[in-house]
Amino acid sequence: MPGLFRRLAATIPNYVNIAWHGLVSPRVGKPESVAVSQAVILSGERILLAVRRDLRGWELPGGHLQTGESSEEGLIREVREETGHEVAIDRHVGTYVRTGFRPYTASVFTCRVTGGELRPSMETPVVRWFDLAALPDTLFPWFLEPLADALAARPEPVSRCNYQGVAAVWAGFKIDLRMRLSDDCAGFSELPKSS
């Protein structure tokens, strides 16, 4: 039981940070436009997913773009950093504008592995292949629409706008707690704590 309380107490700084960046930061001062790239990495009937250290739940690999970086350059860099794999981009799936909690704009691409070796990172301590027919129920729900669009193989990229309200925050919170309290995060003990 002490281990459980320790794990739950460790979530407090993460939740404070997420709340700051999700609720306060976008609404004070000059709101900055956050641009991210995310990858639907496919291999046959499997997809590569990752779990981040801060908010635990399965998601598409990817992350924030650096200054002067294109969406494609940022995606290739982020995937290499987070998964150890080199990827080639096959198709631009679409642009997803998220408003409300933690607003951002995501460019999503389908990709295939061209090299490297699967390995976790400090940012994503757990990376794993899943069968497309058996996705984990701890996949964050805001990745379902881009994934469905990627699998639909639409001829042109889509453009979607979604509001992330209380329901999305609650769903993310429940998934995070479930992952922290289960064996889904066994890989977290394998890496040293980030400083």
C-alpha positions as CSV (number, residue, x, y, z in Angstrom):
1,M,0.0,0.0,0.0
2,P,2.8,2.5,0.7
3,G,4.0,2.0,-2.9
4,L,0.6,2.8,-4.2
5,F,0.4,6.1,-2.2
6,R,3.9,7.0,-3.4
7,R,2.9,6.4,-7.0
8,L,-0.2,8.5,-6.6
9,A,1.7,11.3,-4.8
10,A,4.2,11.4,-7.7
11,T,1.4,12.3,-10.1
12,I,0.7,15.7,-8.4
13,P,3.6,17.6,-10.0
14,N,2.7,16.2,-13.4
15,Y,-0.9,17.2,-13.0
16,V,0.0,20.7,-11.9
17,N,2.3,21.1,-14.9
18,I,-0.4,19.7,-17.3
19,A,-3.0,22.0,-15.7
20,W,-0.7,25.0,-16.1
21,H,0.0,24.3,-19.8
22,G,-3.6,23.2,-20.5
23,L,-5.6,25.9,-18.7
24,V,-3.5,28.9,-17.7
25,S,-0.7,29.3,-20.1
26,P,-2.8,29.5,-23.3
27,R,-5.0,32.2,-21.6
28,V,-2.5,34.6,-20.2
29,G,-0.2,36.9,-22.0
30,K,0.2,36.3,-25.7
31,P,-1.1,32.8,-26.6
32,E,1.5,30.9,-28.6
33,S,0.6,28.6,-31.4
34,V,1.7,25.1,-30.6
35,A,2.5,23.0,-33.6
36,V,3.1,19.3,-33.4
37,S,3.6,16.4,-35.8
38,Q,2.3,12.9,-35.1
39,A,3.0,9.6,-36.8
40,V,0.8,6.7,-37.6
41,I,3.6,4.1,-38.0
42,L,2.2,1.0,-39.7
43,S,3.8,-2.4,-40.4
44,G,1.3,-4.7,-42.0
45,E,-1.6,-5.0,-39.5
46,R,0.4,-3.4,-36.6
47,I,0.8,0.1,-35.3
48,L,3.5,1.5,-33.1
49,L,2.3,3.4,-30.0
50,A,4.2,5.1,-27.2
51,V,3.5,6.1,-23.5
52,R,5.0,9.4,-22.3
53,R,6.5,9.9,-18.9
54,D,4.2,12.8,-17.9
55,L,0.7,11.8,-18.9
56,R,0.5,8.0,-19.2
57,G,-1.7,6.5,-21.9
58,W,-1.0,5.1,-25.3
59,E,-0.6,7.7,-28.1
60,L,0.9,8.3,-31.5
61,P,4.6,9.0,-31.5
62,G,5.5,12.6,-32.3
63,G,5.9,16.0,-30.6
64,H,6.6,19.7,-30.8
65,L,8.4,21.3,-33.8
66,Q,11.6,23.2,-33.3
67,T,12.0,26.7,-34.6
68,G,12.4,26.6,-38.4
69,E,11.6,22.9,-38.7
70,S,9.0,21.7,-41.2
71,S,6.2,19.3,-40.0
72,E,8.0,16.4,-41.9
73,E,11.4,17.2,-40.4
74,G,10.1,17.5,-36.9
75,L,8.2,14.2,-37.3
76,I,11.2,12.2,-38.4
77,R,13.3,13.7,-35.6
78,E,10.7,13.1,-32.9
79,V,10.0,9.5,-34.0
80,R,13.8,8.8,-34.0
81,E,14.1,10.3,-30.5
82,E,11.1,8.6,-29.0
83,T,11.2,5.1,-30.6
84,G,14.7,4.6,-32.0
85,H,13.2,4.0,-35.5
86,E,14.0,5.8,-38.7
87,V,10.8,6.4,-40.7
88,A,9.8,7.4,-44.2
89,I,6.6,9.5,-44.6
90,D,4.1,7.9,-46.9
91,R,1.1,10.3,-46.7
92,H,-0.1,13.4,-45.0
93,V,-3.3,12.3,-43.2
94,G,-4.5,15.7,-42.1
95,T,-4.3,18.7,-39.9
96,Y,-6.1,18.6,-36.5
97,V,-6.8,21.8,-34.6
98,R,-7.5,21.2,-30.9
99,T,-9.1,24.0,-29.0
100,G,-10.1,24.3,-25.4
101,F,-7.8,22.4,-23.0
102,R,-4.1,22.5,-24.1
103,P,-4.7,23.9,-27.6
104,Y,-2.5,22.8,-30.4
105,T,-2.4,22.0,-34.1
106,A,-1.2,18.6,-35.1
107,S,-0.1,17.5,-38.6
108,V,-0.5,13.7,-38.8
109,F,1.3,11.5,-41.3
110,T,1.4,7.8,-42.1
111,C,4.9,6.3,-41.9
112,R,6.8,3.1,-42.3
113,V,10.0,2.0,-40.6
114,T,13.1,2.2,-42.7
115,G,15.8,1.5,-40.1
116,G,16.9,1.8,-36.5
117,E,16.0,-0.4,-33.6
118,L,12.9,-0.1,-31.3
119,R,13.9,1.3,-27.9
120,P,12.3,3.5,-25.3
121,S,13.5,7.0,-24.4
122,M,13.5,9.3,-21.4
123,E,10.4,11.0,-22.9
124,T,8.6,7.8,-23.9
125,P,9.7,5.0,-21.5
126,V,7.4,2.5,-23.1
127,V,7.0,1.9,-26.9
128,R,5.2,-1.1,-28.3
129,W,3.7,-2.6,-31.5
130,F,-0.1,-3.4,-31.3
131,D,-2.3,-5.3,-33.7
132,L,-4.7,-2.9,-35.3
133,A,-7.6,-5.2,-34.4
134,A,-6.6,-5.2,-30.7
135,L,-5.7,-1.6,-29.8
136,P,-5.2,-0.9,-26.0
137,D,-8.3,0.5,-24.2
138,T,-5.8,2.9,-22.6
139,L,-5.2,4.7,-26.0
140,F,-6.1,8.4,-25.5
141,P,-9.4,9.0,-27.3
142,W,-8.2,12.1,-29.1
143,F,-6.0,9.8,-31.2
144,L,-8.9,7.7,-32.5
145,E,-10.0,10.2,-35.2
146,P,-6.5,10.7,-36.8
147,L,-6.0,6.9,-36.6
148,A,-9.3,6.3,-38.3
149,D,-8.5,8.9,-41.0
150,A,-5.1,7.3,-41.6
151,L,-6.6,3.8,-42.0
152,A,-9.3,5.2,-44.3
153,A,-6.6,6.1,-46.8
154,R,-8.3,9.2,-48.0
155,P,-6.9,10.6,-51.3
156,E,-6.5,14.2,-49.8
157,P,-5.5,15.3,-46.3
158,V,-8.4,16.2,-44.0
159,S,-8.8,19.3,-41.9
160,R,-10.6,18.8,-38.6
161,C,-11.2,21.0,-35.6
162,N,-12.1,19.6,-32.2
163,Y,-12.9,21.1,-28.8
164,Q,-11.1,19.5,-25.9
165,G,-13.4,20.0,-23.0
166,V,-14.1,18.5,-19.6
167,A,-15.0,15.1,-21.1
168,A,-11.5,14.9,-22.8
169,V,-9.7,16.0,-19.7
170,W,-11.7,13.4,-17.6
171,A,-11.0,10.6,-20.1
172,G,-7.3,11.4,-20.1
173,F,-7.2,11.6,-16.3
174,K,-8.9,8.1,-16.0
175,I,-6.5,6.6,-18.5
176,D,-3.4,8.1,-16.7
177,L,-4.5,6.8,-13.3
178,R,-5.3,3.4,-14.7
179,M,-1.9,3.1,-16.3
180,R,-0.1,4.3,-13.2
181,L,-1.9,1.7,-11.0
182,S,-1.5,-1.2,-13.4
183,D,1.2,-3.2,-15.0
184,D,0.8,-1.3,-18.2
185,C,3.7,0.9,-17.1
186,A,6.2,-1.8,-16.2
187,G,8.7,-0.3,-18.5
188,F,8.9,2.9,-16.4
189,S,11.0,1.2,-13.8
190,E,13.7,0.4,-16.4
191,L,14.8,4.0,-17.0
192,P,16.3,6.5,-14.6
193,K,14.2,9.5,-13.6
194,S,14.5,12.5,-15.8
195,S,16.2,15.5,-14.1
